[in-house]
Amino acid sequence: MFRYDPRKPKWSQIVEEIRRRIDTGEYDAETLLSEVAMEEEFQVSRPTVRKAMKVLRDQGWIVTSQGVGSFPTTAEERAANPNAPQ
């Protein structure tokens, strides 16, 4: 079970964890990130998951295709994103 730091927002910690998993190769470009699965794994509400997913999308860490799902981007795709954190 994921342990939260009570001093930080849960959505922020989920963003950090998903980024870590993408960086380490645990999630690759073929990995589907489901909101329902994330709700269950992280034991949070749908709005919390959606906030984390929006931040990941805005920063270029994931791409979402309506009706298909959300997938991690490659390091090259993130490097080309001007909104990606440095």
N, CA, C and O of each residue as an XYZ file, in Angstrom:
344
protein
N       0.840     -1.184      0.000
C       0.000      0.000      0.000
C       0.890      1.253      0.000
O       1.908      1.312      0.690
N       0.487      2.225     -0.772
C       1.225      3.477     -0.892
C       1.083      4.276      0.396
O      -0.020      4.410      0.927
N       2.191      4.808      0.899
C       2.154      5.617      2.126
C       2.241      7.094      1.765
O       3.121      7.520      1.016
N       1.319      7.855      2.307
C       1.263      9.285      2.046
C       1.973     10.078      3.125
O       1.989      9.699      4.296
N       2.560     11.189      2.703
C       3.129     12.169      3.624
C       1.995     13.153      3.927
O       1.515     13.826      3.015
N       1.559     13.252      5.184
C       0.417     14.120      5.494
C       0.676     15.609      5.252
O      -0.255     16.414      5.288
N       1.927     15.974      5.006
C       2.255     17.391      4.784
C       2.080     17.816      3.331
O       2.151     19.006      3.025
N       1.853     16.859      2.430
C       1.736     17.168      1.001
C       0.384     16.695      0.471
O      -0.176     15.725      0.981
N      -0.141     17.373     -0.547
C      -1.405     16.916     -1.139
C      -1.234     15.520     -1.757
O      -0.190     15.204     -2.327
N      -2.264     14.709     -1.633
C      -2.197     13.340     -2.171
C      -1.979     13.338     -3.679
O      -1.206     12.526     -4.189
N      -2.657     14.247     -4.408
C      -2.499     14.254     -5.862
C      -1.040     14.500     -6.240
O      -0.542     13.921     -7.205
N      -0.357     15.355     -5.482
C       1.040     15.671     -5.752
C       1.933     14.447     -5.536
O       2.870     14.216     -6.300
N       1.645     13.681     -4.517
C       2.427     12.483     -4.237
C       2.175     11.398     -5.286
O       3.079     10.633     -5.622
N       0.945     11.335     -5.800
C       0.639     10.393     -6.876
C       1.411     10.789     -8.127
O       1.956      9.924     -8.813
N       1.466     12.078     -8.432
C       2.243     12.562     -9.576
C       3.702     12.137     -9.429
O       4.289     11.612    -10.375
N       4.285     12.355     -8.265
C       5.684     11.974     -8.027
C       5.891     10.474     -8.211
O       6.881     10.049     -8.806
N       4.957      9.672     -7.701
C       5.084      8.214     -7.805
C       4.959      7.738     -9.253
O       5.724      6.875     -9.684
N       4.013      8.286    -10.001
C       3.855      7.892    -11.409
C       5.083      8.312    -12.204
O       5.556      7.552    -13.050
N       5.606      9.508    -11.949
C       6.828      9.947    -12.633
C       7.997      9.017    -12.312
O       8.792      8.687    -13.191
N       8.099      8.595    -11.045
C       9.162      7.671    -10.648
C       9.027      6.353    -11.407
O      10.016      5.806    -11.896
N       7.812      5.854    -11.502
C       7.587      4.589    -12.205
C       7.898      4.694    -13.696
O       8.398      3.743    -14.297
N       7.606      5.839    -14.284
C       7.940      6.040    -15.693
C       9.462      6.124    -15.847
O      10.028      5.499    -16.743
N      10.121      6.891    -14.980
C      11.586      7.034    -15.035
C      12.314      5.706    -14.886
O      13.325      5.474    -15.549
N      11.811      4.840    -14.028
C      12.496      3.568    -13.765
C      12.132      2.488    -14.778
O      12.702      1.397    -14.754
N      11.182      2.784    -15.670
C      10.793      1.807    -16.679
C       9.700      0.857    -16.226
O       9.293     -0.030    -16.976
N       9.224      1.038    -15.003
C       8.124      0.208    -14.519
C       6.888      0.422    -15.396
O       6.153     -0.520    -15.691
N       6.670      1.668    -15.806
C       5.628      1.999    -16.780
C       6.337      2.425    -18.055
O       7.207      3.295    -18.031
N       5.961      1.806    -19.172
C       6.536      2.218    -20.453
C       5.418      2.758    -21.345
O       4.272      2.878    -20.911
N       5.751      3.076    -22.570
C       4.797      3.714    -23.479
C       3.587      2.828    -23.777
O       2.580      3.319    -24.288
N       3.667      1.541    -23.468
C       2.560      0.624    -23.718
C       1.661      0.446    -22.489
O       0.614     -0.194    -22.586
N       2.047      0.995    -21.348
C       1.301      0.809    -20.113
C       0.077      1.707    -20.079
O       0.190      2.928    -20.198
N      -1.076      1.110    -19.919
C      -2.322      1.872    -19.809
C      -2.513      2.307    -18.364
O      -2.467      1.483    -17.450
N      -2.724      3.594    -18.162
C      -2.980      4.128    -16.829
C      -4.479      4.386    -16.694
O      -4.996      5.352    -17.256
N      -5.163      3.541    -15.965
C      -6.599      3.639    -15.779
C      -6.918      4.418    -14.508
O      -6.324      4.176    -13.457
N      -7.863      5.356    -14.612
C      -8.271      6.120    -13.433
C      -8.832      5.202    -12.357
O      -8.561      5.395    -11.172
N      -9.609      4.212    -12.760
C     -10.206      3.285    -11.798
C      -9.120      2.499    -11.069
O      -9.178      2.345     -9.849
N      -8.133      2.003    -11.809
C      -7.045      1.246    -11.188
C      -6.241      2.129    -10.232
O      -5.814      1.676     -9.170
N      -6.039      3.392    -10.617
C      -5.295      4.305     -9.749
C      -6.081      4.620     -8.485
O      -5.500      4.718     -7.404
N      -7.401      4.780     -8.606
C      -8.236      5.004     -7.419
C      -8.046      3.868     -6.428
O      -7.865      4.097     -5.232
N      -8.089      2.647     -6.933
C      -7.959      1.471     -6.073
C      -6.562      1.356     -5.485
O      -6.403      1.141     -4.283
N      -5.556      1.499     -6.327
C      -4.179      1.341     -5.850
C      -3.805      2.391     -4.808
O      -3.222      2.066     -3.774
N      -4.141      3.646     -5.082
C      -3.738      4.733     -4.194
C      -4.786      5.055     -3.125
O      -4.556      5.904     -2.264
N      -5.944      4.372     -3.183
C      -7.003      4.561     -2.195
C      -7.408      6.035     -2.060
O      -7.431      6.600     -0.966
N      -7.728      6.634     -3.221
C      -8.150      8.031     -3.263
C      -9.403      8.153     -4.120
O      -9.810      7.198     -4.781
N     -10.005      9.330     -4.102
C     -11.220      9.586     -4.872
C     -10.886      9.880     -6.340
O      -9.740     10.165     -6.690
N     -11.903      9.805     -7.172
C     -11.742     10.097     -8.599
C     -11.223     11.510     -8.838
O     -10.336     11.685     -9.674
N     -11.741     12.542     -8.134
C     -11.196     13.894     -8.365
C      -9.693     13.992     -8.059
O      -8.976     14.729     -8.735
N      -9.223     13.271     -7.067
C      -7.789     13.292     -6.737
C      -6.989     12.675     -7.879
O      -5.955     13.210     -8.278
N      -7.465     11.553     -8.401
C      -6.794     10.902     -9.534
C      -6.824     11.820    -10.749
O      -5.816     11.960    -11.443
N      -7.948     12.437    -11.009
C      -8.063     13.318    -12.182
C      -7.118     14.514    -12.083
O      -6.541     14.937    -13.085
N      -6.960     15.058    -10.876
C      -6.018     16.166    -10.677
C      -4.598     15.702    -10.991
O      -3.856     16.396    -11.686
N      -4.222     14.536    -10.482
C      -2.878     14.001    -10.743
C      -2.678     13.755    -12.241
O      -1.626     14.083    -12.790
N      -3.678     13.182    -12.894
C      -3.576     12.905    -14.328
C      -3.460     14.201    -15.130
O      -2.705     14.266    -16.100
N      -4.201     15.225    -14.729
C      -4.123     16.512    -15.434
C      -2.720     17.093    -15.322
O      -2.167     17.579    -16.310
N      -2.149     17.047    -14.141
C      -0.794     17.572    -13.948
C       0.195     16.764    -14.797
O       1.048     17.342    -15.470
N       0.086     15.454    -14.769
C       0.977     14.610    -15.578
C       0.828     14.911    -17.067
O       1.820     14.951    -17.795
N      -0.407     15.122    -17.520
C      -0.649     15.470    -18.929
C      -0.047     16.828    -19.252
O       0.642     16.983    -20.260
N      -0.307     17.819    -18.390
C       0.195     19.180    -18.620
C       1.718     19.220    -18.653
O       2.307     20.013    -19.387
N       2.349     18.369    -17.862
C       3.817     18.327    -17.808
C       4.419     17.430    -18.889
O       5.640     17.356    -19.026
N       3.569     16.752    -19.652
C       4.056     15.920    -20.748
C       4.461     14.513    -20.345
O       5.106     13.820    -21.132
N       4.107     14.072    -19.158
C       4.477     12.718    -18.702
C       3.533     11.651    -19.216
O       3.914     10.483    -19.298
N       2.298     12.026    -19.570
C       1.350     11.080    -20.147
C       0.614     11.749    -21.294
O       0.556     12.975    -21.389
N       0.053     10.920    -22.162
C      -0.852     11.386    -23.206
C      -2.151     10.614    -23.034
O      -2.152      9.447    -22.643
N      -3.256     11.288    -23.334
C      -4.559     10.660    -23.188
C      -5.275     10.710    -24.524
O      -5.320     11.745    -25.189
N      -5.831      9.570    -24.903
C      -6.615      9.481    -26.123
C      -8.040      9.101    -25.715
O      -8.272      8.028    -25.158
N      -8.984      9.991    -25.999
C     -10.363      9.763    -25.574
C     -10.865      8.431    -26.118
O     -10.735      8.140    -27.306
N     -11.430      7.643    -25.242
C     -11.957      6.343    -25.629
C     -10.926      5.233    -25.640
O     -11.272      4.061    -25.789
N      -9.649      5.598    -25.482
C      -8.579      4.604    -25.482
C      -7.934      4.517    -24.113
O      -7.829      3.432    -23.541
N      -7.499      5.657    -23.583
C      -6.887      5.689    -22.268
C      -5.685      6.605    -22.218
O      -5.437      7.381    -23.141
N      -4.934      6.505    -21.120
C      -3.747      7.338    -20.894
C      -2.508      6.456    -20.876
O      -2.512      5.361    -20.315
N      -1.446      6.957    -21.502
C      -0.204      6.207    -21.628
C       0.987      7.105    -21.301
O       0.960      8.298    -21.602
N       2.027      6.550    -20.692
C       3.242      7.325    -20.438
C       3.906      7.741    -21.752
O       3.797      7.045    -22.761
N       4.582      8.865    -21.726
C       5.355      9.307    -22.893
C       6.794      8.822    -22.751
O       7.217      8.375    -21.684
N       7.520      8.920    -23.831
C       8.938      8.554    -23.808
C       9.761      9.744    -23.313
O       9.275     10.874    -23.267
N      10.996      9.474    -22.950
C      11.896     10.546    -22.504
C      12.061     11.590    -23.603
O      12.150     12.785    -23.319
N      12.103     11.145    -24.857
C      12.257     12.076    -25.984
C      11.036     12.973    -26.114
O      11.165     14.171    -26.369
N       9.856     12.401    -25.939
C       8.633     13.205    -26.019
C       8.581     14.223    -24.881
O       8.160     15.362    -25.083
N       9.009     13.815    -23.685
C       9.013     14.749    -22.550
C      10.027     15.856    -22.768
O       9.764     17.005    -22.414
N      11.176     15.541    -23.342
C      12.215     16.550    -23.578
C      11.718     17.610    -24.559
O      12.145     18.763    -24.497
N      10.823     17.226    -25.456
C      10.305     18.164    -26.450
C       9.143     19.001    -25.916
O       8.686     19.926    -26.587
N       8.664     18.680    -24.714
C       7.524     19.400    -24.130
C       8.010     20.618    -23.360
O       8.773     20.469    -22.406
N       7.590     21.817    -23.745
C       8.046     23.029    -23.044
C       7.493     23.144    -21.627
O       8.024     23.917    -20.829
N       6.439     22.395    -21.292
C       5.854     22.458    -19.943
C       6.462     21.444    -18.985
O       6.137     21.443    -17.798
N       7.328     20.593    -19.478
C       7.918     19.559    -18.639
C       8.846     20.194    -17.606
O       9.601     21.110    -17.933
N       8.795     19.713    -16.353
C       9.681     20.258    -15.329
C      11.132     19.947    -15.654
O      11.440     18.887    -16.198
N      12.006     20.857    -15.324
C      13.438     20.676    -15.598
C      14.123     20.040    -14.432
O      15.331     19.809    -14.477
